[in-house]
Amino acid sequence: MASRYMVGSRTLTEMKEFAGLSARAQRYIRRALDIAFDRRDALAHGAQSPAEARAIARHSMVYQRLAFIRGALPDDLEAGEPEFLGNLILVSAYDLAQGQLPDFSSYRFLYERLLGAAARPYLPPAFCGAASLPLIHPRQRIALLKSLSENAASASAWSEREPMFFPDWIERDEIRAV
């Protein structure tokens, strides 16, 4: 019984963390998860304009690298492949350049779900590498880099627990039914 309680408690903690993110970040994370895991037709569900439809199509093309990144995730921190981190930085740069993930917390929340718990040690360096690229506006770059706490940047151990909560859209019909 304690195990079910712990799972429920962890899920609730993750839900609270998601609720603490900005509405823009929440929307972006849900759309990114739709694209990454092919949960629904992201174009039909998420595109509110032709420009957003083009952005979703580009997002889908960028996220094609996720399969390689997941497959190249090193088993040992010392044996990391340069292609793994390079591709992670490229995909991260795309997400950060969209301006919807305003800080490390929102980035980490998304990428823990995209890649799993084993990717946690690589998220701070990938975030810093992506945030430092010239395609990120200097003001945004400063804000992003300042959002990475010393604790997150220098953690000596990483949780191996997989994320439990994967945010999804709530349809209006579902709200009325409750």
Secondary structure, DSSP 4 states (H G I P E B T S, - for coil): -HHHHHHHHHHHHHHHHHHTS-HHHHHHHHHHHHHHHT-S-HHHHH--SHHHHHHHHHHHHHHTTHHHHHHH--SSGGG--HHHHHHHHHHHHHHHHTT---SHHHHHHHHHHHH-GGGGGGHHHHHHHHHTSTTS-HHHHHHHHHTS-HHHHT-S----PPP--------HHHHHH-
